[in-house]
Amino acid sequence: MERPTKSAGIRDFPRNAPGALPGQVVLVLQGGGALGSYQAGVYQALHEAGIEPDWIVGTSIGAINASLIAGNASQDRLARLNEFWSRMQRPSGWDIGSAFSGAHGNWSYWATLTQGIAGFFTPNPFAYAGNGFPLGADRAGYYSTTPLEATLGELVNFERINQGRPRLTVGTAHVRTSQMTYFDSGRCKLDARHIMASGALPPAFPAVRIDGELYWDGGILSNTPTEVVFDDNPRRDSLIFTVHLWNPLGGEPATMAEVLNRYKDVQYSSRIASQITRHQQTHRLRHVINELAARLPEADLGLPEVRELMSYGCQTRMHVVQLLAPQLTREDHTKDVDFSAAGIRQRWDAGYAHTRAVLARKPWVGEFDALSGVILHEARYGAFAAE
């Protein structure tokens, strides 16, 4: 699969040179199946601009893309992403002509459901023996992801990941307790199981066992795991690129096809707007604490109870740049299973173009409210605006 080539007109950044960017670079990748090729385009644009992430946070397909980036040297990352997404492409099948493009889309969808995707998942015939058939907790899914384990083994160097540069965090859902669980290369050794657990979306894929416990796809609980960055300790100034595959905004659905499509967008956009608002409020209060502390008498600053209260303050600033995958022509609720070559190519190209546009504009440069700890630069309908 050919990638878009670097074009003129965008000034490259020094490769993470001190002072060139407002803090550590964080890449947050949503889950969304085939939609994840958009994330590969985003990374290509960052890479060509000399911006490499210091920390990558991913869920589901976002965790897979994140592992391909973190698990390879910078000069090899695009090649590994390209190889993975080339393997994910479904053969085009019969050439039935543009007049029957809808029929071709349905054929591709049903072919994926019945045959799986080579290098990713294959049907589990025992799952169709009846809902009560004893599959076992480690195999209870309509598909087996054993091919994905082999693909990750070929394309990802987990020894490199466990060196912690860049840091990798993947989100999972703990089956037994319904709690969001993050596996972080800075705190534990990661392997293919952690990536597969992050993408184990039921009932399609079986849960993955790690240290005796079962985990499902983290997108069940938080498909946009930005909160792990906001809650990190110690907090750091950051430039956070959050890559959204599901549109939080949409019109009123008037057909059942539109209902199914909008339902998935609402479900997996993961309440990101309310999450950002909450963290903006929280970080503003931390900055307010600093301002109030600066007005205290010198004699009070040494008091233990005052030091305790001051510890809740924070001077860090986080710029959140949102990138949003577009809705393709004739796209419907099966879009996350659209592993067609055309679908993968279009989304990769869109991620590349959108990211180049925002890098050229550099919205994080300028004057901002001194009390704002989280500044959102939101993508809507192809335009970027700071709020």
N, C-alpha and C positions, 0 to 999 in steps of 0.2 A: 504494500500500500504506500503510495507516494505521499509525502508530507508537503505542505505549502513551503515554498522557498522564501528565504529572508529577502525582503524588499527594502529599497531605500526610503528615506523620509522619516525615520524614527531614530532619535539620538540614543545610542546605547548608554547604559549606566556603568560606572566602574563596578566590577564584580564584587558586590557587597562591600565596597570600600567604606571605612568608617566615616560617618557623617553624610554619606550619599543618600541614605534612606532613614526614615524616622524610627529606627529600632530594628529588632529582629524581624525577619521575614517569615510569616506563618502562612501555610497553605492549608485551607480547610475544604475537604472534598466530601460532598453528599453521596448518598447511595442512590442508584437509579438504573442499574442494569446497563443495557446498551446505550443509554444516554451518556454514560461515562466517557465516551470518546471525546465529548466536549472538553473534559478536564485535560485530556492529552494535548489538545490544541492550546489551552491556557498555559500549560507548562512549557510548550514549545516557544510561545511568545516571551515568557519570562526568561527562559534559558537564552534565547537569542539576544535579549536585552542585557544579559550579564547578571540577572537576578536569580540566585539559587536559594531555595528555602532553607532556613535554619531549623524549621520544625514543620512537620507535615502531620495533619490530623485527618483521618479518614474513616468512613463507615461504608461497609458493603463494597460496591464497585470502587468507591472512593478509597477504601483500604487497599484494594488490589493495585490501583494506580499509584497510591502512596508507596506501597512496598516496591514497585518497579522503579520509582524514583530514588527512594532512600537506599535501596539494595543494589545500587550500581554507581560506579564512578560518574561524575558529571558528564564526561565526554561520551558515555555509553547509554545515558538514560533515554534519549529520544529513540535510539535504535531498539532498545528493549520495549518501550511503549509501542513503537510501530510493529514490532514482531508480535507482541501480545494481541493487538487489535487486528492484525492480519489473520491471526489464528481464529479470532472470534467471528470473522466474516462468514455468513452463510452463502453458499454458492447461489448464484442468481436463478438457477432453475430454468424453466422454459422461457423463451423469448415470446411472450404472449402479446406484446405490443402495448403502446401507451393507452389505447382505448380501453384496455382491461387492467390498468394499473392497480385498481382496487382489488381485483381478483388476485393479482400477483402478490399484493401485500398480505391478503388472507392466506395465500399459499405459503408464503414465507413464515407467517405466524404459526400456522398449524404444523409446518415442517419442523419448526423449532420445538414446539410442544411435544411432538411425537418422536422426534429423533434426537433432540438435545443439540448441543454445540460441541464440536470436537475440541478437545483441549480445555473444556469448561465443565460440562455436566452431561450425563447420559441417563436415560430412563431407568427407573428401578421397577422391574416387572412385578416384584412381590408386593409393591404398594397397591396394586390393583386386585389383590386377592380378597379384598374386603376390609372395611374400616376396622374390624376387630382382629385382623390377622396380626400375630405377634412378630413385628419386624425387629424389635429391640430398639432401645433409645438412641443408639448411635447410627441407626439405619432407617429411622422413621421419617421418610421423605419420599416424594414422588420421583426424585432423581438422586443419583449418586454424583458427588463432586470429586471423586477420585481422580478424574482427568485434570482438574484444577490443581490438585496437589502436585501432580507431575509437572504441570506447566510452571508453577511457582518454583519448583525445584530447579528447573532449567534456567529460568530468567531472573531469579532473585538471589542475591548473595546475602544470606542472613547473618553471616559473620560480620559483614560490613554494617548491616543495620544495627547490630548489637554493639558497635563502637560508638553509637549515639550521635553521629554527625552525618547527615541531619538527624535530629530527634524524630522518632516515629511513634504516633499514638493511634490506636485503632479502637473503635467503640463496639461493644457487644452488649447483648441483653442476657443477664443471668437467668436461666430458665427457672430455677427453683425459687428464686426470691423476687423476680420481676424487677431487679435493680440494674441500672445502667452500670456497666463495668468497663473501664478503660485499661487497656494493656499498653504500657509505655516502655520504649526501649531504654529510657533513662532509669527505670525502676526494676525491670525484669528482662530476661532474655526472651526474645521473640523468635518464633519459627512459623512454618507454614500453617500450623493449626490456628494460630491467633488471627491470621488473615482470613482463613476459611471460616472461622467462627463469626467474624465480623460480617461475612456475606451469607451466612446460613439462614436465608429467609424461609420460614415455614409457610405453608406445608410443602413447598417445592423441595427445599433442601433440608437434610437432617441436621440436628444440633451437633456441635463439635465438642468433644470432651477435653478439658484442660485441667490438669491436677485434680482429677476426680469429679469435676463439676461440668455441667453441660451449658453451652452458650449458643444463643441464636443471634441473628442479624441485629446490630445495634440500632438500625433504622426503625425497628419496632417502637423504641422508646425515644430516640433523639436522632433524626436523620441528618441534622445539621449541627454537629458537635462542637459549636463555637464556644460553649460554656466552659469546656475544659481549658481553653486558653485564658478566659477571663478569670477563672478560679485558680489558676496556677500560682504557686507560691515558691519563691518570690515572684511577684509580677514584674514584667519588663515592658519598656516602651516597644511597641510592635506595629508593624504594617501587616495586616491580616487580609489575605485574599480569600474570600469565601466564595466557593464555586457552586452555584445552585443549578440543579437539574430539573427541578419542579417549580412551576410558576406560582408564587403565592397570590398573584392577582389574576383575575379572569372574569369573563362575562357570565351572564345568566344562561345556564344550559337549557336548551329548548327541545333536545332530542335525547333519547336514551344513550346514544353514542357520546353526546356531549356531557351527559351526566356522569358516565363512567370515566371519561377523560378528566373532567373537573374534579371528581371525587379523589382520584389518585393525586392530582396536584395539591389539593387541600390536605390530604393525609400525609404526604411525604415532604411538603414544604416545611413541615415541622415547627409551626408557630414561631418562625424565626423573627418576625416583626416584634412580637411581644417579648421575646427573649432579649433582643437588642435594646428595646425600650427599658426593660428592667435593669440591664447592666449599665445603660447610660445613667439611669437614676442612681444606682449604687456607686458608680465611680465618681459621679458628681459630688455625692456626699463625702466620699473620701477626700476629695480636693477641698471641700468646705472645711473639713476637720483640720487640714493643714493651714488654711487661712485663719481659722479661729485660734489655733495653737500659736501662730505668729503674733497674735495680739495679747497673749498671756504675759503677766509679769515674769521677769527672769527667775525670781525666787520660786515660782510655782512649777517651773519646767522640770525641776529635779525631783518633784514628789512622785512616789511610786504610782499612786492612783492616776496622776496626770499622765505619766509615761504610758500607762496601760491604755488610757483613752486615746492618746496620740498614736498608738500603734495601729489604730484602725484607719488612719489617714494613709494617703498614697499620692505620689506625684507622677505616676506613670501615665502615659497617654497612648491610646491604641486607636489607630486608624483602620477602619473596617471597609474594605473595598469589595462590593458585591458584584459578581459576574453571573449572568443569567442565561442559561441555554435557551435558544429560540424555539418557537413552535414551528415545525416544518409543515409544508403543504400536505394536506390530507392526513395529518397526524391524528391518532386517536389513542384510546386507553392501552393499546398494545405497544406503544412507543418504546417502553423499556425492554421489550423483547425484539425490537427491530435491529437485528444483527446483520441487515443487508449491507453490502459494500457501499451503496449510495447513502444510506442513513448514517453509517459510521463516518464516511468522508465529509458529509455536510456538517455534521456536528463538530468534528475536529476542526474544520475550516472556520466555523463560527466562533469557537473558543479562541482560536488564533487571532482572528480579526478583532473580536471584542477586546481582548487583552492588549493588543497593540494600540487600540484606540485609547484605552484608559491610561496606558503607560505614557503615551504621547501627551496626555493632558495633565498627569501627575496631580490629582486632586488633593493629595495630602500636603502639598506645598502651599503655604499662605498663613494668614493670621486667623486664629480660632479663639473661641471663648476660653479664658484661662481656667475656668472651673470645669471644662469638659474633659472628662477622662476617656470617653469612648466617642469617636467621631465617625459617623456613617456616611459613606459615599455610595449611594444606591444606584443600581442600574435598572432603568425602566424603559422598555420599548426602544432599546438600543442607545438611549441617552444616559449620561451619568450626571448626577447632581448630588452635592453634599447637603446633608441635613444635620 
